């Protein structure tokens, strides 16, 4: 006979025997609750060792088999044996039974548990890897996961049974005491008025508030553990140190300075960060020039004499630099110094949760905001270092316009720059390994932009992966493949636009134990706090958005929580975060896409309105595009909206 069946039958028989012995009478119903308890207590008094042993065995077997009912048995122990004896019995019985259940799951029922509790097992394994026995202690202290689920899932981890036992016994002790005491109070009810007794009401109140208190206690213990190896300064030089003077850092410093806090702003490069120097500002200036060139070609559509734009790339880039120079004072050291911010130039290194080293100086601060942004990601493609290439950061140093531009990457940056250079006269080839452009948008949006690009003469290669680069006398050559075919593309300059990576190296985060997400961004909670709660992160370094306005939005929460978090914390609200791609037509979205809504299992309706029926769009000659609305079926509540058309980035917020 199967060994598992034999073990299961023996354990089941033991439970049945225990229930039969404790049941007050044979063949008759239990009667009223007071009578039932009185009968059971009389049996216990007649044979205390046998009764206690039977109940102990019953509890152990129930826990070992993973049968739900631990709370019921724990409460019954208090009602039958009283608070002290019930606590001792349940504490040991539950821990022993839980350990047996762990061993059974580990050696007998592994395939079953893996199938049944896959989601729970994934979370628990991640917690065990990060925090070890502290994670188990938190699960035991805060009764959120079912008792038997924790036992079974822990059996699939590498946690030693000995550690599991003692952590379980200590972690479950507070909750065990509360439930046993509640049972003892319930056992004393002999009339309806007893339900309103202060002792019973207090016990029931403890049952309600204990999970909250335990959660707070666990959070406090975790924080104390993380800070234990650091020594907090007695005096501080600043209320807040902000590392990074991009959009997120500048807003954090501005908000804190407005609150009359003492703020130190550290930046190793140019004030204004990526947005001012290599992102939003220069790209929009370049796009503006390219759109005017496109309008020149369309002059006949508006009743004007046809004109061929004569582009002067050096003058265009000079204008880009002039635009940056005009905006620079808004983000300058002089302005922020006048606001009361101490601006320091240099590489910052965090030496403890309260100290930052920069330029041979150590600054003691109550809180830190990490706003270091991101940098372009260079893919590991063989030969990339041998060919002329730029990124979205170095593009603005070009002295001459490339005749043939290869754009690697079909995201927002790649699409914007590809169209701009094509309109300025370059031959443009755009290679994207995914099946379509702007992969985060719905298919219809990607198709609309692809159609426009093809009409403008951009060579689109979606679904083609770069294999390797080759240096050529006149520039470079890309060898790419779509899985079945090979293709060679010659170019003068390549723009690598394959994404951006959070800038975290050199800050000392590893030594501090600050957790990172799999994509390299810093892990933050809903208050923008890192693993060390007095250190915050916002902007591209925290994600998930890589948007200037999102960085500024997060920065407000960082500054406010850093200054006032001891009294009141503000939970970041990013449920409505618009995003725009400044192609022509522009693409702007807020909320869910159709794909995201369907992936979430929502029953939705998709409504589209073409702009070619809109009077103003027709009058302006800008009738390309449409509006898509995502709503629940039968409702007018908007879950998501996308605009493809002129000024979409401006109108999405309306």
QUIGIJO-V942343 format. One record per backbone hydrogen bond with DSSP energy under -1.0 kcal/mol. CO is the residue of the C=O (numbers start at 1). NH is the residue of the N-H. E is the energy in kcal/mol with one decimal. If there is no record, write none. Layout:
co: <CO;CO>
nh: <NH;NH>
e: <E;E>
//
This chain:
co: <2;3;4;5;6;7;8;9;10;11;12;13;14;15;16;17;18;19;23;32;33;34;35;36;37;38;39;40;41;42;43;47;48;49;50;51;52;53;54;55;56;57;58;59;60;61;62;69;70;71;72;73;74;75;76;77;78;82;83;84;85;86;87;88;89;90;91;92;93;94;95;96;97;98;99;100;101;102;103;104;104;109;110;111;112;113;117;118;119;120;121;122;123;124;125;126;127;128;131;132;133;134;135;136;137;138;142;146;147;148;149;150;151;153;154;160;161;162;163;164;165;166;167;168;172;173;174;175;176;177;178;179;180;181;182;183;186;192;193;194;197;198;199;200;201;202;203;204;205;206;209;210;211;212;213;214;215;216;217;218;219;220;221;222;223;227;238;240;241;242;243;245;246;247;248;249;250;251;252;253;254;255;256;257;262;262;263;264;265;266;267;270;272;273;274;274;275;279;280;281;282;283;284;285;286;287;288;289;290;291;292;293;294;296;298;299;299;300;312;313;314;315;316;317;318;319;320;321;322;323;324;327;328;332;333;334;335;336;337;342;344;349;352;354;355;355;356;357;358;361;363;364;364;367;368;369;370;373;375;379;381;382;383;384;388;390;391;394;395;403;404;404;405;406;407;408;410;411;412;413;414;415;416;417;418;419;420;421;422;427;428;429;430;431;432;432;434;438;442;443;444;445;446;447;448;449;450;451;452;453;454;459;461;465;468;470;472;475;476;477;478;479;479;480;481;485;487;489;491;493;494;495;499;501;502;504;507;508;509;509;515;517;521;525;526;528;529;532;534;535;536;539;539;541;547;548;549;550;551;552;553;554;555;556;557;558;559;560;561;564;564;579;581;581;586;587;588;589;590;593;594;595;596;597;598;603;605;607;609;611;614;615;616;617;625;626;627;628;629;630;630;631;632;639;640;641;642;643;644;645;647;648;651>
nh: <6;7;8;9;10;11;12;13;14;15;16;17;18;19;20;21;22;23;25;36;37;38;39;40;41;42;43;44;45;46;47;51;52;53;54;55;56;57;58;59;60;61;62;63;64;65;67;73;74;75;76;77;78;79;80;81;82;86;87;88;89;90;91;92;93;94;95;96;97;98;99;100;101;102;103;104;105;106;107;108;109;113;114;115;116;117;121;122;123;124;125;126;127;128;129;130;131;132;134;135;137;138;139;140;141;142;144;150;151;152;153;154;155;156;157;164;165;166;167;168;169;170;171;172;176;177;178;179;180;181;182;183;184;185;186;187;189;195;196;197;201;202;203;204;205;206;207;208;209;210;213;214;215;216;217;218;219;220;221;222;223;224;225;226;227;230;366;264;369;266;371;272;250;251;252;253;254;255;256;257;258;259;261;260;239;240;342;242;344;244;346;273;276;277;278;279;281;283;284;285;286;287;288;289;290;291;292;293;294;295;296;297;298;299;301;302;304;303;316;317;318;319;320;321;322;323;324;325;326;327;328;330;331;336;337;338;339;341;340;265;267;357;355;365;351;352;363;349;361;358;356;237;238;241;536;243;538;503;501;381;384;469;386;387;494;496;395;397;398;427;492;493;429;495;431;497;438;415;416;417;418;419;420;421;422;423;424;426;425;405;459;407;461;409;463;464;463;441;446;447;448;449;450;451;452;453;454;455;456;458;457;430;432;481;479;477;475;472;491;470;489;467;468;487;465;482;480;478;476;406;390;408;377;375;504;507;350;512;513;514;523;520;517;528;572;537;525;535;368;530;370;542;543;522;551;552;553;554;555;556;557;558;559;560;561;562;563;564;565;567;568;589;583;587;645;581;643;579;641;597;598;599;600;602;601;633;631;629;627;614;618;619;620;622;611;644;609;642;607;639;640;605;635;592;630;590;628;588;626;648;651;652;654>
e: <-1.8;-2.4;-2.5;-2.5;-2.4;-2.4;-2.4;-2.3;-1.9;-1.8;-2.3;-2.4;-2.1;-2.5;-2.4;-2.2;-2.0;-1.4;-1.7;-2.7;-2.7;-2.4;-2.5;-2.3;-2.8;-2.0;-1.7;-2.2;-2.7;-1.9;-1.9;-2.8;-2.8;-2.8;-2.5;-2.6;-2.6;-2.6;-2.8;-2.6;-2.5;-2.9;-2.4;-2.6;-2.8;-2.3;-2.2;-2.4;-2.5;-2.5;-2.3;-2.1;-1.4;-1.8;-2.4;-2.7;-1.2;-1.8;-2.3;-2.2;-2.5;-2.7;-2.5;-1.8;-2.9;-3.0;-1.3;-2.8;-2.8;-2.5;-2.1;-2.4;-2.4;-2.2;-2.4;-2.6;-2.6;-2.2;-2.4;-2.9;-2.3;-2.7;-2.6;-1.7;-2.6;-2.7;-2.7;-1.9;-1.7;-2.6;-2.6;-1.8;-2.2;-2.8;-2.3;-1.7;-3.1;-1.8;-1.5;-1.4;-2.7;-2.1;-2.1;-2.3;-2.6;-2.4;-2.6;-2.0;-1.7;-2.2;-2.8;-2.5;-1.0;-1.7;-1.5;-2.4;-2.3;-2.0;-2.2;-2.1;-2.6;-2.1;-2.9;-2.6;-2.8;-2.5;-2.0;-2.5;-2.8;-2.5;-2.2;-2.2;-2.4;-2.4;-2.4;-2.2;-1.4;-1.5;-1.2;-1.5;-2.5;-2.6;-2.0;-2.6;-2.3;-2.2;-1.9;-1.5;-2.4;-2.2;-2.5;-3.5;-2.3;-2.2;-2.5;-2.9;-2.4;-2.4;-2.6;-2.6;-2.2;-2.5;-2.2;-2.1;-2.0;-2.0;-1.5;-2.3;-2.6;-3.0;-2.6;-2.4;-2.9;-1.9;-2.3;-2.5;-2.5;-2.8;-2.2;-2.6;-2.3;-1.1;-2.2;-1.9;-2.0;-1.9;-2.6;-3.1;-3.2;-3.3;-1.4;-1.5;-1.3;-2.0;-2.5;-2.0;-2.5;-2.2;-2.3;-2.0;-2.4;-2.7;-2.2;-1.7;-2.2;-2.2;-1.9;-1.8;-1.9;-2.4;-1.9;-1.5;-1.1;-1.3;-1.5;-1.6;-2.0;-1.6;-2.2;-2.7;-1.8;-2.2;-2.0;-2.1;-2.1;-2.5;-2.1;-2.3;-2.0;-1.4;-2.0;-1.9;-1.6;-2.0;-2.6;-2.0;-1.2;-2.7;-1.4;-3.0;-2.2;-3.3;-1.1;-3.1;-1.6;-1.4;-3.2;-2.2;-1.6;-2.8;-2.2;-2.4;-1.8;-1.9;-3.3;-2.8;-2.1;-2.7;-3.2;-2.2;-1.9;-3.1;-1.4;-1.0;-1.5;-2.8;-1.8;-1.8;-1.7;-3.2;-2.4;-1.7;-2.5;-3.4;-2.9;-2.6;-2.8;-2.6;-2.4;-2.4;-2.2;-2.1;-1.9;-2.5;-2.0;-2.2;-1.2;-2.5;-1.3;-3.4;-2.5;-3.4;-2.5;-2.6;-2.0;-1.6;-1.8;-2.2;-2.1;-2.7;-1.8;-2.0;-2.4;-2.4;-1.9;-2.6;-2.5;-2.0;-1.4;-2.4;-1.1;-2.9;-2.4;-2.2;-2.8;-2.3;-1.5;-1.8;-2.5;-2.4;-2.3;-3.2;-1.4;-2.5;-3.3;-1.5;-2.7;-2.8;-2.5;-2.7;-2.7;-2.9;-2.8;-2.4;-1.0;-1.1;-2.8;-1.3;-1.1;-2.0;-2.1;-2.4;-3.6;-2.0;-3.1;-1.7;-1.8;-2.7;-2.1;-2.7;-3.2;-1.7;-2.5;-3.0;-2.2;-2.2;-2.0;-2.6;-2.1;-1.5;-1.0;-2.2;-2.6;-2.5;-2.6;-2.4;-1.8;-2.9;-1.9;-2.0;-2.8;-2.8;-1.2;-2.3;-2.1;-3.3;-3.1;-2.4;-2.7;-2.3;-2.4;-2.3;-1.5;-2.2;-1.5;-2.4;-2.2;-2.7;-2.3;-2.0;-2.2;-2.5;-2.3;-2.7;-2.3;-3.0;-2.5;-2.4;-2.4;-3.5;-1.4;-3.0;-2.2;-2.3;-3.1;-2.3;-2.7;-2.4;-1.4;-1.3;-2.2;-1.7;-1.5>
//
